[in-house]
Amino acid sequence: MAEKKTTKKAAGSAKSSAKAAAVSAPSGSVMKLGTLRPAKGSWPKRQRIGRGHGSGMVKTGGEGGKGQTVRSGGGKGPAFEGGQTPWARRLPHRRGYSQKARDIGHFRTSYAVVNLHQLSAWDAALEVSPETLVEKGILKSTRDGVKILGGAKSGSALPTGLKFRDVLFSASAAQALKAAGAELPEESK
């Protein structure tokens, strides 16, 4: 009988050494999916609930108390104020919707911005419009409109005789362009 036990142990140890050899196979050999194992300790044993007082997980089984909080989806919602009338119901009811409550993107116009120094190399024969600014690669998109600001770098002179169409100007940009002899549209003045 003792001989049988030792042969089983020897067979078991041979099995485990074969597994270790298969997993830590040299880079030249093929690793098989059946031999892959997670790292030791990476998968802790799951807690079995309701298996006796010695386990410590009896009666409520880790769920806390009893009643509403134990049920799935139970408990009180995020707006619950302990029985006091919730904030959303205390507010006066208003018809329609408020633009202030919505995000800025729906109601505020956002302009594509061009600084004056970006126009220093512009060909005066070509009209400055949102389309031509996109074609020349100064703007990626025109958004809700194009606005030219007076940001100028030192040493960059504006070409004389620039013509503009469908463009807005800041006060400083309009002043600098008039001084350079540009033709500004009537509605932007």
C-alpha positions as CSV (number, residue, x, y, z in Angstrom):
1,M,0.0,0.0,0.0
2,A,2.9,2.3,0.7
3,E,4.3,1.6,-2.7
4,K,1.1,2.9,-4.4
5,K,1.2,6.2,-2.5
6,T,4.7,6.9,-3.5
7,T,4.0,6.1,-7.2
8,K,1.1,8.5,-7.1
9,K,3.3,11.2,-5.6
10,A,6.0,10.6,-8.1
11,A,3.5,10.8,-10.9
12,G,2.0,14.0,-9.5
13,S,5.4,15.7,-9.2
14,A,6.3,14.6,-12.8
15,K,3.0,16.2,-14.0
16,S,3.8,19.5,-12.2
17,S,7.3,19.6,-13.6
18,A,6.0,18.9,-17.1
19,K,3.6,21.9,-16.6
20,A,6.4,24.1,-15.5
21,A,8.5,23.0,-18.4
22,A,5.7,23.7,-20.9
23,V,5.0,27.2,-19.5
24,S,8.7,28.2,-19.3
25,A,9.4,26.8,-22.7
26,P,12.4,28.3,-24.6
27,S,11.5,31.0,-27.1
28,G,12.0,28.6,-30.1
29,S,9.2,26.1,-29.1
30,V,5.5,26.6,-29.5
31,M,3.5,27.6,-26.4
32,K,0.0,26.0,-26.2
33,L,-3.1,27.7,-24.9
34,G,-3.9,24.7,-22.7
35,T,-0.7,25.2,-20.8
36,L,-1.2,28.9,-20.0
37,R,-1.9,29.6,-16.3
38,P,-2.5,33.0,-14.5
39,A,0.3,34.1,-12.2
40,K,0.1,32.7,-8.7
41,G,-2.0,34.9,-6.5
42,S,-3.4,37.0,-9.3
43,W,-6.8,35.4,-8.9
44,P,-7.8,35.3,-5.2
45,K,-10.2,32.6,-4.1
46,R,-13.8,33.9,-4.2
47,Q,-15.6,34.4,-0.9
48,R,-18.3,31.7,-0.4
49,I,-21.3,33.2,1.4
50,G,-23.6,31.5,3.8
51,R,-21.3,28.6,4.6
52,G,-21.3,28.7,8.4
53,H,-20.5,31.0,11.2
54,G,-16.8,30.4,11.1
55,S,-16.6,32.1,7.7
56,G,-18.0,35.3,9.0
57,M,-20.3,35.6,6.0
58,V,-23.6,34.5,7.4
59,K,-27.1,36.0,7.8
60,T,-26.9,39.2,5.8
61,G,-23.8,37.9,3.8
62,G,-21.9,41.1,3.4
63,E,-24.9,43.2,2.3
64,G,-25.0,45.3,5.5
65,G,-28.4,45.5,7.1
66,K,-31.7,44.2,6.0
67,G,-34.6,45.7,4.1
68,Q,-34.6,48.3,1.4
69,T,-30.8,48.6,1.2
70,V,-30.2,44.9,0.6
71,R,-32.6,44.6,-2.4
72,S,-31.2,45.0,-5.9
73,G,-31.7,48.6,-7.0
74,G,-32.7,49.5,-3.4
75,G,-31.7,52.4,-1.3
76,K,-32.5,56.1,-1.8
77,G,-31.8,58.0,-4.9
78,P,-29.2,60.8,-5.2
79,A,-31.8,63.5,-4.9
80,F,-33.4,62.1,-1.7
81,E,-33.2,64.7,1.1
82,G,-34.5,62.7,4.1
83,G,-38.2,63.3,3.4
84,Q,-37.8,67.0,2.9
85,T,-39.2,68.2,-0.4
86,P,-36.4,67.7,-2.9
87,W,-34.7,70.7,-4.5
88,A,-36.0,70.0,-8.0
89,R,-39.6,70.0,-6.6
90,R,-39.2,73.1,-4.5
91,L,-38.3,75.2,-7.6
92,P,-41.2,77.1,-9.2
93,H,-42.4,75.5,-12.4
94,R,-41.5,77.5,-15.5
95,R,-42.8,76.9,-19.0
96,G,-40.5,76.7,-22.0
97,Y,-36.7,76.4,-21.7
98,S,-34.0,78.8,-20.7
99,Q,-31.1,79.5,-23.0
100,K,-28.9,80.0,-19.9
101,A,-29.5,76.4,-18.9
102,R,-28.1,75.1,-22.1
103,D,-24.4,74.9,-23.2
104,I,-22.8,78.0,-24.7
105,G,-22.1,76.4,-28.1
106,H,-25.8,76.7,-29.2
107,F,-26.2,80.4,-28.6
108,R,-22.8,82.1,-28.7
109,T,-21.2,82.8,-32.0
110,S,-17.6,81.6,-32.2
111,Y,-15.4,83.3,-34.8
112,A,-12.4,81.9,-36.5
113,V,-9.6,84.4,-35.6
114,V,-6.9,85.8,-37.9
115,N,-4.2,88.1,-36.6
116,L,-2.9,90.9,-38.7
117,H,0.7,89.5,-38.9
118,Q,-0.7,86.4,-40.6
119,L,-1.7,88.7,-43.6
120,S,1.8,90.2,-44.0
121,A,2.6,87.8,-46.9
122,W,-0.8,88.1,-48.5
123,D,-1.0,88.9,-52.2
124,A,-2.8,92.3,-52.5
125,A,-4.4,91.2,-55.8
126,L,-6.3,88.4,-54.0
127,E,-9.4,89.4,-52.1
128,V,-9.4,88.4,-48.4
129,S,-12.5,86.3,-47.7
130,P,-13.3,83.3,-45.5
131,E,-13.0,81.0,-48.5
132,T,-9.6,82.3,-49.6
133,L,-8.3,82.2,-46.0
134,V,-9.2,78.5,-45.9
135,E,-7.7,77.8,-49.4
136,K,-4.4,79.5,-48.4
137,G,-4.3,77.4,-45.2
138,I,-4.5,80.3,-42.7
139,L,-7.8,78.9,-41.3
140,K,-9.0,75.3,-41.0
141,S,-12.7,76.2,-40.8
142,T,-14.7,79.4,-40.8
143,R,-16.9,78.5,-37.9
144,D,-19.7,81.1,-37.5
145,G,-17.6,83.8,-39.2
146,V,-14.1,85.2,-39.5
147,K,-12.8,88.1,-37.4
148,I,-9.5,89.8,-37.9
149,L,-7.7,91.0,-34.8
150,G,-5.0,93.6,-34.4
151,G,-2.3,91.2,-33.2
152,A,0.8,92.3,-35.1
153,K,4.4,91.1,-34.7
154,S,7.2,93.6,-34.9
155,G,8.8,93.7,-38.3
156,S,5.8,92.4,-40.3
157,A,4.4,95.1,-42.5
158,L,0.9,94.8,-44.1
159,P,0.6,94.9,-47.9
160,T,-1.1,98.0,-49.2
161,G,-4.4,97.9,-51.0
162,L,-5.9,94.7,-49.4
163,K,-9.6,94.1,-50.1
164,F,-11.9,92.3,-47.7
165,R,-15.2,90.5,-48.0
166,D,-17.5,88.8,-45.4
167,V,-15.0,89.5,-42.6
168,L,-15.4,91.3,-39.2
169,F,-12.7,93.5,-37.7
170,S,-11.7,94.5,-34.2
171,A,-11.2,98.2,-33.7
172,S,-7.4,98.0,-33.6
173,A,-7.3,95.8,-36.7
174,A,-9.6,98.2,-38.6
175,Q,-7.5,101.2,-37.6
176,A,-4.2,99.5,-38.7
177,L,-5.7,98.4,-42.0
178,K,-7.0,101.9,-42.8
179,A,-3.5,103.2,-42.1
180,A,-2.1,100.7,-44.5
181,G,-4.5,101.7,-47.2
182,A,-6.8,98.7,-47.2
183,E,-10.4,98.8,-48.5
184,L,-12.8,97.8,-45.7
185,P,-16.4,96.8,-46.5
186,E,-19.0,99.5,-45.5
187,E,-21.0,97.4,-42.9
188,S,-17.8,96.6,-40.9
189,K,-17.0,100.3,-40.3
